[in-house]
Amino acid sequence: MKQTRARSEEAKTEQIERIIETSREIFLKEGFKGFSMRSLANRLGMSQSNLYNYWSSKREIWFDIIKNDFKEFEEDLVKIAVKHQENVVELLESIAEYYFAFAKNNPKRYQMMFVLPPPPSDSKGPTELEFEPQTIQFLVNILKQAADAGLLKGVDVEKLALYLWALVHGTTYVSQSIVFHPDAKIAKFGSAEEFQKYVIKLVKQQFSAFISSNG
């Protein structure tokens, strides 16, 4: 009996993963307007009523997808923090570089996680109600540790974290814009990678000077 139940749970987990991955493909290719529960069920070869046993709306599926993506994203941030925990400037530099690399290598996932709004709905599912990305709080905690160590004095760490986060995401957004497209006449600013390195250099200089003035 236990073996049967275990196989049943394993099959259910595999089915959920299959639904999520197929949903991601559709969202990224067609957007939420081109996504429907019926088309998803047809693509999976299952009945629509069976699909509703797992999720009641495409909005719920959307949040399950980004929940998994943020889990992977935030686990990588923790690894970076462990590696550079002794030097806050190097840590912030590595975090920025990771953001830029993630957006470059996973542009559509990045769009779902940070830019695009979820499908509209009159109700919220359990995942949405419980889910809250921790990336900004992760940055706040880094700056709080720096403040506790005496490196930052008289600083609103929440606003400073939001400033750094906005700077990184703004740079990421600009890096994907037409100003860096090789075929665009307006493209005269070098490569996106050069621009990102320039931004990181300025932030390191500003932050290092800020720490020195508080030393």
C-alpha positions as CSV (number, residue, x, y, z in Angstrom):
1,M,0.0,0.0,0.0
2,K,2.8,2.4,0.9
3,Q,4.7,1.7,-2.4
4,T,1.5,2.4,-4.4
5,R,1.0,5.6,-2.5
6,A,4.6,6.6,-3.1
7,R,4.3,5.9,-6.8
8,S,1.1,7.9,-6.9
9,E,2.8,10.9,-5.3
10,E,5.7,10.6,-7.6
11,A,3.5,10.5,-10.6
12,K,1.6,13.6,-9.4
13,T,4.8,15.5,-8.9
14,E,6.0,14.6,-12.4
15,Q,2.6,15.7,-13.8
16,I,2.8,19.1,-12.0
17,E,6.3,19.6,-13.3
18,R,5.2,18.8,-16.8
19,I,2.3,21.2,-16.6
20,I,4.5,24.0,-15.3
21,E,7.2,23.5,-17.9
22,T,4.6,23.4,-20.7
23,S,2.9,26.5,-19.3
24,R,6.1,28.3,-19.2
25,E,6.8,27.6,-22.8
26,I,3.4,28.9,-23.8
27,F,3.6,32.0,-21.7
28,L,7.1,32.9,-23.0
29,K,6.1,32.2,-26.6
30,E,2.6,33.7,-26.8
31,G,2.2,35.8,-23.6
32,F,-0.7,35.4,-21.2
33,K,-3.2,36.7,-23.8
34,G,-2.3,33.7,-26.0
35,F,-2.5,31.3,-23.1
36,S,-5.7,29.4,-22.2
37,M,-6.4,26.5,-19.9
38,R,-8.1,24.7,-22.8
39,S,-5.1,25.0,-25.1
40,L,-2.8,23.9,-22.3
41,A,-4.9,20.9,-21.6
42,N,-4.9,20.0,-25.3
43,R,-1.1,20.3,-25.6
44,L,-0.7,18.1,-22.5
45,G,-3.1,15.5,-23.8
46,M,-5.3,15.7,-20.8
47,S,-8.9,16.9,-20.1
48,Q,-9.5,20.5,-19.1
49,S,-11.4,19.2,-16.0
50,N,-8.4,17.2,-14.9
51,L,-6.2,20.3,-15.4
52,Y,-8.5,22.2,-13.0
53,N,-7.7,19.7,-10.3
54,Y,-4.2,21.3,-10.2
55,W,-4.9,25.0,-10.9
56,S,-8.1,27.0,-11.3
57,S,-6.6,29.7,-13.5
58,K,-3.7,30.7,-15.6
59,R,-2.8,33.3,-13.1
60,E,-2.2,30.6,-10.5
61,I,0.1,28.7,-12.9
62,W,2.0,32.0,-13.6
63,F,2.7,32.4,-9.9
64,D,3.8,28.8,-9.5
65,I,6.3,29.3,-12.4
66,I,7.9,32.5,-11.0
67,K,7.9,31.0,-7.5
68,N,10.2,28.2,-8.8
69,D,12.3,30.7,-10.8
70,F,12.8,33.0,-7.8
71,K,13.7,30.0,-5.6
72,E,16.5,29.2,-8.0
73,F,17.5,32.8,-8.4
74,E,17.6,33.4,-4.6
75,E,19.5,30.2,-3.9
76,D,22.2,31.5,-6.3
77,L,22.3,34.8,-4.5
78,V,22.9,33.0,-1.2
79,K,25.8,31.2,-2.7
80,I,27.3,34.5,-3.9
81,A,26.8,36.0,-0.4
82,V,28.7,33.1,1.2
83,K,31.6,33.5,-1.2
84,H,32.0,37.2,-0.6
85,Q,30.7,37.7,2.9
86,E,33.9,39.4,4.1
87,N,33.8,42.2,1.5
88,V,30.5,44.1,1.0
89,V,31.7,46.0,-2.1
90,E,32.8,42.8,-3.9
91,L,29.6,41.1,-2.8
92,L,27.4,43.9,-4.4
93,E,29.6,43.8,-7.5
94,S,29.1,40.0,-7.8
95,I,25.3,40.4,-7.3
96,A,25.0,43.0,-10.0
97,E,27.1,40.8,-12.4
98,Y,24.8,37.8,-11.6
99,Y,21.7,39.9,-12.3
100,F,23.1,41.0,-15.7
101,A,24.1,37.5,-16.6
102,F,20.8,36.0,-15.6
103,A,18.8,38.5,-17.7
104,K,21.1,37.9,-20.7
105,N,20.9,34.1,-20.5
106,N,17.3,34.0,-19.5
107,P,15.6,37.1,-21.0
108,K,12.1,35.7,-21.1
109,R,12.3,34.2,-17.6
110,Y,13.6,37.6,-16.4
111,Q,10.7,39.4,-18.1
112,M,8.2,37.1,-16.3
113,M,9.9,37.5,-12.9
114,F,10.6,41.3,-12.9
115,V,8.8,43.1,-15.8
116,L,5.6,41.6,-17.1
117,P,2.4,41.7,-15.1
118,P,0.6,38.4,-14.3
119,P,-2.6,37.5,-16.0
120,P,-5.5,39.4,-14.6
121,S,-8.0,37.6,-12.3
122,D,-10.7,38.5,-9.7
123,S,-9.2,36.0,-7.3
124,K,-5.9,35.0,-5.9
125,G,-4.7,31.4,-5.5
126,P,-2.8,30.0,-2.5
127,T,0.7,30.4,-4.1
128,E,0.1,34.1,-4.9
129,L,-1.2,34.8,-1.4
130,E,1.9,33.2,0.2
131,F,4.5,34.1,-2.3
132,E,6.8,37.1,-1.9
133,P,10.1,37.5,-3.7
134,Q,13.0,38.0,-1.3
135,T,15.6,39.6,-3.6
136,I,15.1,43.1,-2.3
137,Q,15.0,41.9,1.3
138,F,18.2,40.0,0.6
139,L,19.9,43.3,-0.4
140,V,18.5,45.1,2.6
141,N,19.9,42.4,4.9
142,I,23.4,42.8,3.3
143,L,23.3,46.5,3.9
144,K,22.0,46.1,7.5
145,Q,25.0,43.8,8.2
146,A,27.3,46.5,6.8
147,A,25.6,49.0,9.0
148,D,25.9,46.8,12.1
149,A,29.6,46.4,11.3
150,G,30.0,50.2,11.4
151,L,30.6,50.5,7.6
152,L,27.4,52.5,7.1
153,K,26.3,55.2,9.5
154,G,23.3,57.4,9.5
155,V,22.0,55.6,6.4
156,D,18.4,54.5,5.5
157,V,19.4,51.0,4.4
158,E,16.0,50.2,3.0
159,K,16.1,53.2,0.6
160,L,19.7,52.5,-0.2
161,A,18.8,48.9,-1.0
162,L,16.0,50.1,-3.2
163,Y,18.3,52.6,-5.0
164,L,20.9,49.9,-5.8
165,W,18.2,47.4,-6.9
166,A,16.6,50.1,-9.1
167,L,20.0,50.9,-10.6
168,V,20.7,47.3,-11.5
169,H,17.3,46.6,-12.9
170,G,17.3,49.9,-14.8
171,T,20.7,49.1,-16.3
172,T,19.4,45.6,-17.2
173,Y,16.3,47.1,-18.9
174,V,18.4,49.7,-20.9
175,S,20.9,46.9,-21.8
176,Q,18.0,45.1,-23.6
177,S,16.8,48.3,-25.4
178,I,17.4,49.4,-29.0
179,V,20.3,51.7,-28.0
180,F,22.5,48.6,-28.0
181,H,21.0,46.9,-31.1
182,P,23.8,46.7,-33.7
183,D,21.5,47.5,-36.5
184,A,20.0,50.6,-34.9
185,K,21.2,54.1,-35.9
186,I,21.0,55.2,-32.3
187,A,23.4,52.4,-31.2
188,K,26.5,54.4,-30.5
189,F,27.1,53.6,-26.9
190,G,29.3,50.5,-27.3
191,S,28.0,47.1,-26.1
192,A,25.6,46.4,-23.4
193,E,28.3,44.5,-21.5
194,E,30.6,47.6,-21.6
195,F,27.8,49.8,-20.3
196,Q,27.1,47.3,-17.4
197,K,30.8,47.3,-16.5
198,Y,30.8,51.1,-16.5
199,V,27.8,51.2,-14.1
200,I,29.4,48.6,-11.8
201,K,32.6,50.7,-11.8
202,L,30.8,53.8,-10.8
203,V,28.7,52.1,-8.1
204,K,31.9,50.5,-6.6
205,Q,33.6,53.9,-6.5
206,Q,30.6,55.6,-4.9
207,F,30.0,52.8,-2.4
208,S,33.7,52.5,-1.5
209,A,33.9,56.3,-1.0
210,F,30.7,56.2,1.1
211,I,32.1,53.4,3.3
212,S,35.4,55.3,3.7
213,S,33.6,58.5,4.8
214,N,31.8,56.5,7.4
215,G,35.0,54.7,8.6
